[in-house]
Amino acid sequence: MTNDLKANDSQKRFVFQGFLIPFILVTSLFFLWGFAHGCLDVLNKHFQELLHMSKAKSAFVQFVFYGGYFLMAIPAGLLMQKFGYKKGIIFGLLLFATGAFLMLPATLVQTFGSFLLCLFVISCGLTCLETAANPYTTILGPPESGERRINFSQSFNGLGWIAGPLVGGMLIFSVNGDSNKFASIALPYLLIGTLVLVVAVLFWRVTFPEIKEEYHIANDGKTIPEGRLKDLLKHPHFVLAVIAQFLYVAAQTGVNSFFINYVTEEIPSLTNQQAAQILGFGGMGLFWLGRFTGSTILMRIIRPNRLLAFYAIINVLTMGLVVAGLGWVSVVALFSTYFFMSVMFPTIFALGIKDLGPLTKKGSSILVMSIVGGAIFPMFMGWIADVSRMALGFIIPLLCFSFIVFFGLKGYKVRRSV
């Protein structure tokens, strides 16, 4: 009864302090970048066939996209530090829309490089959004429910991941003729670019509370301004969170990038569009379900770090089945992986920035920078698939999930080194 009263009191404070409308708008951002990521996975397979390239070369889609996160993360963090979350988000939305609309002239140029440029601009915009939105949801309200809030917001990211491959697969794979296939690439991006501009206008018109992070209090009672990046190294849980996030995004991106390849190789009777539908309804559907149930139910009764470790253990096992290449059994194991990946990114993020105080924005930018793992590891998976078989490439996600087990059990603990 006491816990229920505390929860109700927290919810009332959340509404009356003016957090509700800003929280809804920030949560909408999670859907937008989820859609962009979902479309990316369709493009990977599409470029292999349209431009007649190897799996390793097609992974340059992920290399450029997630490389943008790496290059833009620190500037995005400095932008938030100087101008605040709201202006940083609006800037990110405008970059996102610019990259999306550039897809139209890219379909006329019809070179791999022109599409990569568009994806790079989009990724720079998404970096700003993720650098702002992820920490903002954790501190926009009572601190005791920060992990649940970010997982709830990330459940809408899961909806974007569902819509991305479904809409992208329908618009991109359903046309005939090479020239039409080039033109079809722009369609989902023109759609999302228009929606992004609408959201940018809403952010511009709505007043957002600027949250002031607390400063570290020394033993003598004086505040210590921890504004330097090197001070983050004094927080071992943060350093381990960066490694865990790097490996998680590497695993997730590898699974996403070669999902269609794996399914069509294991079950040759399935077409690319059917595999994209399995990815959208099966994989991403479970991804959304996992995030929603994790934030609304499971994290109320299970500590976030324990749920993270348990899900990572299961994914080590599912990846073992995927590597074994057992036909439909392995395909089911592959899309089941999405349910257990669901809570990993937001939970690692929330645990990583816990108790960072004024270092929160800088720490957030480093955690977003760690997304570069998605730029590197899919290329290795593609190379393994080219020289051997696709199934064997999934040993890389297996190893990544193994480290996340350690982080969930031990590495998450907040402690400060001297």
C-alpha positions in Angstrom: 0.0 0.0 0.0 2.8 2.4 0.9 4.5 1.7 -2.5 1.3 2.5 -4.3 0.9 5.8 -2.5 4.5 6.7 -3.3 3.9 5.8 -7.0 0.7 7.9 -7.1 2.4 10.8 -5.4 5.2 10.6 -8.0 2.7 10.6 -10.9 0.9 13.7 -9.5 4.2 15.6 -9.1 5.1 14.6 -12.7 1.9 16.1 -14.1 1.7 19.2 -12.0 5.4 20.2 -12.4 4.7 20.6 -16.1 6.6 17.4 -17.2 3.8 15.6 -19.0 3.5 17.5 -22.4 7.3 17.7 -22.8 7.6 14.0 -21.9 5.1 13.1 -24.6 6.9 15.2 -27.2 10.3 13.8 -26.2 8.8 10.2 -26.4 7.7 10.9 -30.0 11.4 11.3 -30.9 12.0 7.6 -30.0 9.5 6.6 -32.7 11.1 8.8 -35.3 14.6 7.4 -34.9 13.3 3.9 -34.6 11.7 4.3 -38.0 14.9 5.5 -39.5 16.9 2.6 -38.1 14.2 0.1 -39.3 14.5 1.5 -42.9 18.2 1.1 -42.7 18.0 -2.7 -42.3 15.9 -2.9 -45.5 18.4 -0.8 -47.4 21.2 -3.2 -46.5 19.7 -6.1 -48.4 18.3 -3.8 -51.2 21.8 -2.4 -52.1 23.2 -5.9 -52.2 20.9 -6.8 -55.1 20.5 -3.4 -56.8 24.2 -2.5 -56.9 25.4 -6.1 -57.0 27.7 -5.8 -54.0 28.9 -8.3 -51.3 27.5 -8.5 -47.8 30.7 -6.9 -46.4 30.5 -3.9 -48.8 26.8 -3.4 -48.1 27.7 -3.1 -44.4 29.1 0.3 -45.3 25.5 1.5 -44.8 25.9 0.7 -41.1 29.5 1.9 -41.1 28.6 5.4 -42.4 25.3 5.6 -40.4 26.8 4.7 -37.0 30.0 6.4 -37.8 28.0 9.6 -37.9 27.0 8.9 -34.3 30.7 8.6 -33.3 31.7 11.9 -35.0 28.7 13.9 -33.9 28.3 12.7 -30.3 30.7 15.1 -28.6 29.6 18.1 -30.6 26.0 17.2 -29.7 26.8 17.0 -26.0 28.5 20.4 -26.2 25.5 21.8 -28.0 23.2 20.6 -25.2 25.6 22.0 -22.6 25.6 25.4 -24.2 22.0 25.8 -25.5 20.0 23.2 -23.5 18.0 20.2 -24.5 15.2 21.9 -26.4 17.4 23.8 -28.9 19.6 20.7 -29.3 16.5 18.6 -30.2 15.2 21.1 -32.7 18.6 21.3 -34.4 18.7 17.5 -34.5 15.2 17.3 -36.1 16.2 19.8 -38.8 19.3 17.8 -39.6 17.2 14.6 -39.7 14.7 16.2 -42.1 17.5 17.6 -44.3 19.1 14.1 -44.7 15.7 12.6 -45.4 14.7 15.0 -48.2 18.2 14.7 -49.7 17.2 11.1 -50.6 15.2 12.4 -53.5 18.1 13.9 -55.5 20.2 10.9 -54.4 17.8 8.7 -56.4 18.7 10.7 -59.5 22.4 10.4 -58.9 22.0 6.7 -58.3 25.4 6.0 -56.7 26.1 4.2 -53.4 28.1 7.3 -52.2 25.1 9.7 -52.7 22.9 7.5 -50.5 25.6 7.1 -47.9 25.9 10.9 -47.7 22.1 11.2 -47.0 22.4 8.5 -44.3 25.3 10.3 -42.7 23.4 13.6 -42.4 20.4 11.7 -40.9 22.6 10.0 -38.4 24.1 13.3 -37.3 20.6 14.5 -36.6 19.7 11.4 -34.8 22.8 11.7 -32.6 21.5 15.1 -31.4 18.1 13.6 -30.6 19.5 10.6 -28.8 22.0 12.7 -26.8 19.1 14.8 -25.6 16.2 12.5 -25.3 17.7 9.5 -23.5 19.0 11.5 -20.4 16.1 13.9 -20.5 13.5 11.1 -20.0 15.5 9.8 -16.9 15.7 13.3 -15.2 12.3 14.6 -16.3 10.4 13.5 -13.2 11.1 11.6 -10.0 14.6 10.0 -10.0 13.3 6.7 -8.5 11.4 5.9 -11.7 14.1 7.1 -14.2 14.8 3.6 -15.6 11.1 2.9 -16.1 10.5 6.2 -17.9 13.4 5.7 -20.4 12.2 2.1 -21.0 8.6 3.3 -21.5 9.8 6.0 -24.0 12.0 3.4 -25.7 9.0 1.2 -26.2 7.9 3.8 -28.8 11.3 3.4 -30.4 10.2 -0.3 -30.8 7.1 0.8 -32.6 9.3 2.8 -35.0 11.5 -0.3 -35.5 8.3 -2.2 -36.5 7.1 0.5 -38.9 10.5 1.0 -40.5 11.0 -2.5 -42.1 7.2 -2.8 -42.8 6.8 0.5 -44.6 10.3 0.4 -46.0 9.9 -3.2 -47.2 6.5 -2.5 -48.8 7.7 0.7 -50.6 11.2 -0.5 -51.6 10.7 -4.2 -52.5 7.3 -4.0 -54.1 8.4 -2.2 -57.4 9.9 -3.6 -60.6 12.7 -2.3 -62.8 16.0 -0.9 -61.6 15.1 2.8 -62.1 11.9 2.4 -60.1 13.8 0.6 -57.4 16.2 3.6 -57.1 13.2 6.0 -56.9 11.4 3.8 -54.3 14.2 4.4 -51.8 13.2 8.0 -51.3 9.5 7.3 -50.6 9.8 6.2 -46.9 12.3 9.0 -46.2 10.1 11.7 -47.7 7.3 10.4 -45.5 9.3 10.5 -42.3 11.0 13.8 -43.3 7.6 15.6 -43.4 6.6 14.2 -40.1 9.9 15.3 -38.5 9.3 18.9 -39.6 5.9 18.8 -38.0 7.4 17.6 -34.7 10.1 20.3 -34.9 7.4 23.0 -35.1 5.7 21.5 -32.0 9.0 21.5 -30.1 9.5 25.2 -31.1 6.1 26.2 -29.8 6.0 24.2 -26.5 7.8 25.4 -23.3 10.3 22.9 -21.9 11.6 22.9 -18.3 15.4 22.9 -18.3 16.6 20.4 -15.7 19.6 21.4 -13.6 21.8 18.4 -12.7 23.0 18.2 -9.2 26.7 18.8 -8.3 28.8 16.4 -6.4 29.1 17.3 -2.7 32.5 16.9 -1.1 33.0 15.8 2.5 33.5 19.4 3.6 30.1 20.3 2.2 31.4 22.3 -0.8 30.2 21.6 -4.3 32.7 20.3 -6.8 32.1 21.4 -10.4 32.7 18.2 -12.4 32.6 19.6 -15.9 35.6 17.8 -17.5 35.4 14.8 -19.6 38.3 13.1 -17.8 36.2 13.2 -14.6 34.0 10.5 -16.2 36.8 8.1 -15.8 36.4 8.3 -12.1 33.1 6.5 -12.4 33.8 2.8 -13.2 30.2 2.0 -13.7 30.0 4.6 -16.5 33.1 3.3 -18.2 31.7 -0.3 -18.2 28.4 1.0 -19.4 30.2 2.6 -22.5 31.7 -0.8 -23.3 28.4 -2.6 -22.7 26.6 -0.1 -24.9 29.2 -0.4 -27.7 28.8 -4.2 -27.7 25.1 -4.1 -27.4 24.6 -1.8 -30.4 27.2 -3.9 -32.3 25.1 -7.0 -31.6 21.7 -5.4 -32.4 23.0 -3.8 -35.6 24.5 -7.1 -36.7 21.3 -9.0 -36.1 19.2 -6.3 -37.8 21.6 -5.9 -40.8 21.7 -9.6 -41.8 18.3 -10.7 -40.6 16.8 -10.8 -44.1 20.0 -12.5 -45.4 19.8 -15.2 -42.7 16.1 -15.9 -43.1 16.2 -16.2 -46.9 19.3 -18.5 -46.7 17.9 -20.8 -44.0 14.4 -20.8 -45.6 15.1 -20.4 -49.4 11.3 -20.5 -50.2 10.9 -17.0 -48.5 11.2 -13.8 -50.5 13.0 -10.6 -49.3 9.6 -8.9 -48.7 8.3 -11.9 -46.7 11.6 -11.8 -44.6 11.1 -8.1 -44.1 7.6 -8.8 -42.8 8.9 -11.4 -40.4 11.4 -8.8 -39.2 8.7 -6.2 -38.8 5.9 -8.3 -37.2 8.0 -11.0 -35.6 11.3 -9.4 -34.6 10.4 -5.8 -34.1 6.9 -6.7 -32.7 8.6 -8.7 -30.0 11.1 -5.9 -29.5 8.3 -3.4 -28.8 6.5 -5.9 -26.6 9.7 -6.5 -24.6 10.2 -2.8 -24.0 6.6 -2.2 -23.1 6.3 -5.0 -20.6 9.8 -4.3 -19.2 8.9 -0.7 -18.4 5.3 -1.1 -17.2 5.4 -4.5 -15.4 8.7 -6.3 -15.0 10.9 -3.4 -13.7 8.4 -2.7 -11.0 9.2 -6.1 -9.5 12.6 -6.9 -10.8 15.7 -4.7 -10.4 16.7 -3.3 -13.9 20.2 -4.7 -13.7 19.0 -8.2 -12.9 16.5 -8.1 -15.8 19.3 -6.9 -18.1 21.5 -9.8 -17.1 18.8 -12.4 -17.4 17.8 -11.3 -20.9 21.4 -11.2 -21.9 21.9 -14.8 -20.8 18.9 -15.9 -22.9 20.3 -14.1 -25.9 23.6 -15.9 -25.6 21.6 -19.1 -25.8 19.4 -18.0 -28.8 22.6 -16.9 -30.7 24.0 -20.4 -30.1 20.9 -21.8 -32.0 21.3 -19.2 -34.7 24.9 -20.1 -35.3 23.9 -23.8 -35.5 21.8 -23.1 -38.6 18.8 -25.4 -37.8 16.3 -24.0 -40.3 13.0 -22.8 -38.8 14.3 -23.5 -35.2 17.1 -21.0 -35.7 14.9 -18.5 -37.5 12.5 -18.6 -34.5 15.5 -18.2 -32.2 16.7 -15.2 -34.2 13.5 -13.2 -34.0 13.0 -14.2 -30.4 16.2 -12.5 -29.7 14.5 -9.2 -30.2 12.3 -9.6 -27.2 15.3 -10.0 -25.0 17.3 -7.2 -26.6 14.5 -4.8 -26.0 15.4 -3.4 -22.6 19.2 -3.4 -23.1 19.9 0.0 -24.6 17.8 2.1 -22.3 18.7 0.1 -19.2 22.4 0.3 -19.9 22.0 4.0 -20.6 20.1 4.7 -17.4 22.5 2.7 -15.3 25.5 4.3 -17.0 24.5 7.9 -16.3 23.3 7.2 -12.7 24.7 9.7 -10.2 26.8 11.5 -12.7 25.3 14.9 -11.6 26.6 17.8 -13.8 28.5 15.2 -16.0 25.1 13.8 -17.2 25.1 15.6 -20.6 28.8 14.8 -21.3 28.3 11.2 -20.2 25.2 10.9 -22.4 27.2 12.1 -25.4 29.8 9.5 -24.8 27.2 6.8 -24.4 25.7 7.9 -27.7 29.2 7.9 -29.2 29.5 4.2 -28.2 26.8 3.5 -30.8 29.8 3.4 -33.2 29.9 -0.4 -32.4 27.2 -0.7 -34.9 29.5 0.7 -37.6 32.3 -1.8 -37.0 31.0 -5.3 -36.2 28.5 -5.8 -39.1 31.4 -5.5 -41.5 33.1 -8.4 -39.7 29.9 -10.4 -39.8 29.5 -9.6 -43.6 33.1 -10.7 -44.2 32.5 -14.0 -42.3 29.4 -14.6 -44.3 31.2 -14.0 -47.6 34.0 -16.4 -46.9 31.9 -19.0 -45.0 28.2 -18.9 -44.2 25.8 -16.3 -42.8 25.0 -18.3 -39.7 28.6 -18.4 -38.5 28.7 -14.6 -38.5 26.3 -14.5 -35.6 29.0 -15.7 -33.2 29.9 -12.0 -32.9 26.5 -11.0 -31.3 26.9 -14.1 -29.0 30.2 -12.7 -27.7 28.7 -9.2 -27.3 25.8 -10.5 -25.2 28.2 -12.3 -23.0 29.8 -9.1 -21.8 26.4 -7.6 -21.1 25.7 -10.5 -18.7 28.7 -9.3 -16.7 27.7 -5.7 -16.7 24.2 -6.5 -15.5 25.5 -8.7 -12.7 28.6 -6.7 -11.5 29.6 -3.8 -13.7 26.5 -1.6 -13.2 27.4 -0.9 -9.5 27.9 2.8 -8.8 31.2 3.5 -7.2 33.7 6.3 -7.5 37.4 5.8 -8.0 39.9 8.2 -6.5 
